[in-house]
Amino acid sequence: MTDTIARLRVGNKVFETMVNMEKALDFKKGKAVNVNDFIADKAIYNDLKKGLRASSQDLMAAFQTSELSAVVGQIVKKGSLEVSQEFRDEAFETRKKQVVEFFVKNAVDSRTGRPYTPDMISSAIKSAGARIDNQAADKQIARITEELAKIIPIKIETKKISIKIPAIHTGKVYGLLQDYKEKEDWLGDGSLQVILNIPVGLLMDFYDKLNSVTHGSAIAQELKKE
């Protein structure tokens, strides 16, 4: 486990403390992590490297509390974490692997219909200079596909589906549909009818999220491609 500095500026004051980087990053991403599990120091500092501790008065003014775990939680959630280059490199390789796996499962040669191997996709990503960001693979597939298409004949195998979403759930589910939506119709009863085009490798995960939000009340039907 790697410890690092968590830092937050409030007004003209800087507050710093040591935390476990991996667990603090999970907490910052919204995962269920107990603050006490990543606290690596018993104090809050205005300048950790100089050992200058923040006063209780400063903590109360900035965080409305001087309780250690409460302050550390706010610093990590709202502030920044010093992340090593090694950690960034590992995170990039993990994301790249996820992107490559997606294309291996979902992409084919648009001329022959043959699938691509991991080596072929990795080589194409490098040759195209395709950018891989530190975000979920499915959020950047469209852009990366466009970049790869400049050097290899590639298409994503997709399924077209029609979904009717009850009015009570449309607000919560609308954001889930945006990346795949081809058409939408708002019906007289307030429900939403949409046609989506989704990569086959993402269908199961999409249905899981959809059913979780709508409690299984959405009606989905696979459509034949024209």
Secondary structure, 3 states (H helix, E strand, C coil): CCEEEEEEEECCEEEEEEEEHHHHHHHHCCCCCCHHHCECCCCCEEECCCCEECCHHHHHHHHCCCCHHHHHHHHHHHCEECCCHHHHHHHHHHHHHHHHHHHHHHEEECCCCCECCHHHHHHHHHHHCCCCCCCCHHHCHHHHHHHHCCCCCEEECEEEEEEEECHHHHHHHHHHHCCCEEEEEECCCCCEEEEEEEEHHHHHHHHHHHHHHHCCCCEEEEECCC
